[in-house]
Amino acid sequence: MKEQLLNLAKQRRSIYALGRNVNASEDDLANLIKETIKWAPTSFNNQTTRAVILFGDSHEKLWDIVAKRLKSEVPTEEAYQKTLQKINSFKSAFGTVMFYTDMAIVHRFESDFALYADNFKDWAEQGQGYAQFAVWTALAENGLGANLQHYNPLIDEEVKAAFNIPDNWQLRAEMDFGSIEAPAGDKEFMADEDRFKVLK
């Protein structure tokens, strides 16, 4: 069996020690991310996934927004300092992809295909999963690490104002990426017999 895709998937890990020792240009990385998302599947080919790709000051601005927003959510200063350390590790990366769902498209398909209306939000989430996995794997193929964060909906309004995000775009995840400064640890798996059935 050919295992090129499987081997690439094995390279895609949650890398938290990220840096800016990146040889690829911002334009090349942006094009890679855009093309990868374009080729990720969506239900009815409705293309609900949107992305905002941040580099430089814009990348840092996002994580400053996260840090400021969480200040009011963390109960103690000690806990906040730990949170801030984590956020600063994301800020130390080379860039961030903010993944969005265009809810206007979701609602249009709910109206146009009433028989399946209850499914389009779920299917849009599946589209998000495809796109996020594909981008993550494409970055890994090019020697870059990434991790996926979910500070939405806490930061939604601040981010929308800061980056001029359309009202109908719903933030689903934030993926910071950069050079791999330390590898991921070993990955553990549950027993196959608890997870899979093969029937013949």
QUIPEPE-V452960 format. One record per residue. RES is the residue in one small letter. PHI is phi in degrees with one decimal (none if undefined). PSI is psi as a letter, one per 40 degrees, with the letter a starting at -180 (999 if undefined). Layout:
res->(RES	RES)
phi->(PHI	PHI)
psi->(PSI	PSI)
This chain:
res->(m	k	e	q	l	l	n	l	a	k	q	r	r	s	i	y	a	l	g	r	n	v	n	a	s	e	d	d	l	a	n	l	i	k	e	t	i	k	w	a	p	t	s	f	n	n	q	t	t	r	a	v	i	l	f	g	d	s	h	e	k	l	w	d	i	v	a	k	r	l	k	s	e	v	p	t	e	e	a	y	q	k	t	l	q	k	i	n	s	f	k	s	a	f	g	t	v	m	f	y	t	d	m	a	i	v	h	r	f	e	s	d	f	a	l	y	a	d	n	f	k	d	w	a	e	q	g	q	g	y	a	q	f	a	v	w	t	a	l	a	e	n	g	l	g	a	n	l	q	h	y	n	p	l	i	d	e	e	v	k	a	a	f	n	i	p	d	n	w	q	l	r	a	e	m	d	f	g	s	i	e	a	p	a	g	d	k	e	f	m	a	d	e	d	r	f	k	v	l	k)
phi->(none	-75.3	-131.5	-60.2	-64.0	-61.0	-65.9	-67.2	-62.0	-68.4	-76.5	-78.8	-129.3	-79.0	-106.9	-103.8	-92.5	-115.0	-136.2	-117.4	-85.7	-113.0	-85.4	-69.3	-78.6	-59.9	-63.8	-64.5	-67.7	-60.9	-65.1	-59.4	-64.3	-62.8	-64.4	-64.2	-66.0	-60.8	-93.7	-76.2	-73.0	-137.7	-63.6	56.8	50.5	-83.2	52.1	-81.6	-78.7	-123.1	-143.1	-117.3	-104.2	-112.2	-130.6	55.6	-61.2	-66.5	-59.4	-65.8	-60.0	-57.4	-73.1	-66.7	-62.7	-59.3	-60.4	-66.1	-66.1	-76.5	-54.7	-83.9	-99.6	-89.5	-69.7	-131.3	-64.2	-62.0	-65.2	-65.4	-62.2	-66.6	-62.7	-63.6	-60.8	-64.3	-64.4	-64.5	-67.9	-69.3	-64.8	-73.2	-71.2	-82.8	-164.9	-141.5	-107.3	-95.1	-95.6	-125.3	-112.8	-81.6	-70.9	-63.1	-69.1	-57.1	-67.6	-63.8	-72.0	-60.3	-75.9	-75.0	-127.5	-57.7	-60.2	-110.1	-55.3	-69.8	-98.9	-67.3	-67.7	-63.5	-66.1	-64.8	-65.2	-62.2	-60.1	-60.6	-60.6	-59.9	-65.2	-65.1	-62.7	-64.3	-63.8	-58.3	-70.2	-63.4	-64.2	-62.0	-59.4	-97.6	80.0	-105.1	-99.6	-157.9	-144.3	-115.0	-118.4	-138.3	-91.0	-74.8	-91.4	-55.3	-100.1	-54.8	-68.4	-64.6	-69.2	-58.9	-69.9	-69.0	-118.3	56.3	-83.6	-59.8	-60.7	-84.9	-91.0	-107.4	-69.2	-118.1	-169.5	-129.0	-113.5	-90.2	-146.2	176.5	-69.6	-86.4	-93.1	-155.7	-74.5	-72.9	-77.3	-63.6	-99.0	-101.5	-128.7	-70.9	-65.4	-56.2	-67.2	-89.1	-118.8	-127.8	-127.0	-118.1	-111.2	-125.4)
psi->(i	h	f	d	d	d	d	d	d	d	d	h	i	h	h	d	g	i	a	f	g	h	d	i	i	d	d	d	d	d	d	d	d	d	d	d	d	d	e	i	i	i	h	e	f	e	f	e	h	i	i	h	h	h	i	b	d	d	d	d	d	d	d	d	d	d	d	d	d	e	d	e	d	h	d	i	d	d	d	d	d	d	d	d	d	d	d	d	d	d	d	e	i	d	i	i	h	h	h	i	h	h	d	d	d	d	d	d	d	d	d	d	g	d	d	e	d	e	e	d	d	d	d	d	d	d	d	d	d	d	d	d	d	d	d	d	d	d	d	d	d	e	e	i	i	i	i	h	i	g	e	i	e	d	e	d	d	d	d	d	d	d	e	f	h	i	d	e	h	h	h	d	i	h	h	i	i	a	i	h	e	h	i	i	a	i	h	i	i	i	h	d	e	e	d	i	h	h	h	999)
